[in-house]
Amino acid sequence: MTRPAQVRAKEDAVRGTSFDAYRVGERVGPLEFELEPAFIEEYIAAAGVDADLYRVDGRAAAPPQVLTLFLMGTLHQRYAPLPGAVMADLRVELCEPIWRDEVTRIVSEGVIEAKAERRGRRYVTWSADYRRSDGAALARITNTFMVPG
């Protein structure tokens, strides 16, 4: 079982990435991890979600937002975290459910989509594609965050 802390860089462990260092079009990842039924159940309990809401054709599915726990781990494969970064936007496009009763091996890869400055603040937009290890698409998450400094 993979836990998010195992794949995320600690903010104070390495020097963080400045806004100028992000390169539009650059790929990040891949990050490989597993979601096991026990972890999904822990997430459901910790988040306080109603597990009965997540069923597809009668089969128990994981809350799709469980993937966001691994989002920054994908980015940190290439770009070290900078303390003080603030999430500004998050969009999730779902393709297929993650089943609660099976181990799901996942590979995530991303790309830096855009950089912008607005009102004196600097933003980076990037997206991550999540696929089963067999290549089947699970989701795409697009994230915009403010880079301090």
C-alpha positions in Angstrom: 0.0 0.0 0.0 1.3 3.5 -0.9 0.7 6.4 1.4 0.8 10.0 0.2 3.6 10.9 2.5 5.8 8.2 0.8 5.6 10.0 -2.5 5.6 13.7 -1.6 8.7 15.7 -1.0 8.9 17.5 2.3 8.9 21.3 1.8 12.0 21.8 3.9 14.0 18.7 2.6 15.2 20.4 -0.6 15.4 23.9 -2.0 12.0 24.8 -3.5 11.3 25.6 -7.1 11.0 29.2 -8.1 8.4 30.5 -10.5 11.0 31.1 -13.2 12.1 27.4 -13.1 8.7 26.0 -14.2 8.8 25.3 -18.0 5.5 25.2 -19.9 5.3 21.9 -21.8 7.6 20.0 -19.5 6.5 16.6 -18.5 6.4 15.5 -14.8 6.3 12.0 -13.4 5.7 9.2 -13.8 4.6 8.4 -10.3 3.5 4.8 -9.6 1.5 3.9 -6.5 -1.2 1.5 -5.3 -4.6 2.1 -3.7 -5.6 -0.8 -1.5 -9.1 -1.3 -0.1 -7.8 -0.7 3.5 -6.4 2.7 2.5 -9.6 3.7 0.7 -11.6 2.7 3.8 -9.2 4.8 6.0 -9.8 7.8 3.6 -13.6 7.4 3.8 -13.5 7.4 7.6 -11.0 10.3 7.9 -12.9 12.5 5.3 -16.3 11.7 6.8 -17.8 11.0 3.5 -21.0 8.9 3.0 -19.5 5.7 1.4 -23.0 4.7 0.1 -22.9 7.7 -2.3 -20.0 6.0 -4.2 -21.6 3.1 -6.0 -21.5 2.3 -9.7 -24.1 -0.2 -11.0 -24.3 -1.4 -7.4 -20.6 -1.9 -6.9 -18.7 0.0 -4.2 -16.3 2.6 -5.7 -13.7 4.8 -4.0 -14.5 8.5 -3.6 -12.7 9.9 -6.7 -11.1 12.7 -4.7 -8.8 10.1 -3.1 -6.5 10.7 -6.1 -5.9 14.3 -5.0 -3.8 12.9 -2.1 -1.2 11.9 -4.7 -1.4 15.0 -6.8 1.6 16.9 -5.5 3.7 13.8 -5.4 3.5 13.7 -9.2 4.6 17.3 -9.5 7.4 16.8 -7.0 8.9 14.1 -9.2 10.4 17.1 -11.1 9.7 20.3 -9.2 10.5 20.5 -5.5 7.9 22.2 -3.3 8.2 25.8 -2.2 6.8 26.6 1.2 3.9 28.9 1.0 2.4 27.7 -2.3 -1.3 28.1 -2.3 -3.8 26.1 -4.3 -6.0 28.4 -6.4 -8.0 26.0 -8.6 -8.6 22.3 -8.9 -10.6 20.5 -11.7 -11.2 16.8 -11.8 -12.4 14.9 -14.9 -13.3 11.3 -14.1 -13.1 8.5 -16.7 -13.5 5.3 -14.7 -14.2 4.3 -11.1 -11.6 3.0 -8.7 -13.2 -0.1 -7.0 -13.1 -0.3 -3.2 -12.8 -4.1 -3.2 -9.6 -4.4 -5.2 -6.0 -3.2 -5.3 -5.5 -0.6 -8.0 -2.0 0.0 -9.4 -1.9 3.6 -10.8 0.6 5.6 -12.8 0.3 9.4 -12.9 2.1 11.7 -15.3 1.6 15.3 -15.9 2.6 18.4 -17.9 3.1 22.1 -17.0 0.3 23.8 -18.9 0.7 27.5 -18.3 2.3 30.2 -16.2 0.7 33.6 -15.5 1.1 36.7 -13.4 -2.0 38.5 -12.2 -2.2 41.3 -9.7 1.4 40.8 -8.7 0.9 37.1 -8.0 2.5 34.2 -10.0 0.5 31.1 -10.9 1.4 27.8 -12.4 -1.2 25.5 -14.0 -0.5 21.9 -14.6 -2.4 18.7 -15.2 -1.9 15.0 -14.2 -3.3 12.0 -16.0 -4.1 9.0 -13.8 -4.1 5.6 -15.5 -4.4 2.0 -14.3 -1.1 0.1 -14.8 -2.7 -1.5 -17.9 -3.2 2.0 -19.4 -6.9 2.5 -18.8 -7.6 6.2 -18.0 -9.0 6.9 -14.5 -8.9 10.7 -14.3 -7.3 13.9 -15.2 -6.7 16.5 -12.5 -5.8 20.1 -13.5 -4.3 22.2 -10.7 -3.4 25.9 -10.5 -1.3 27.1 -7.6 0.2 30.4 -6.6 4.0 30.4 -6.3 5.2 32.6 -3.4 8.1 35.1 -3.8 
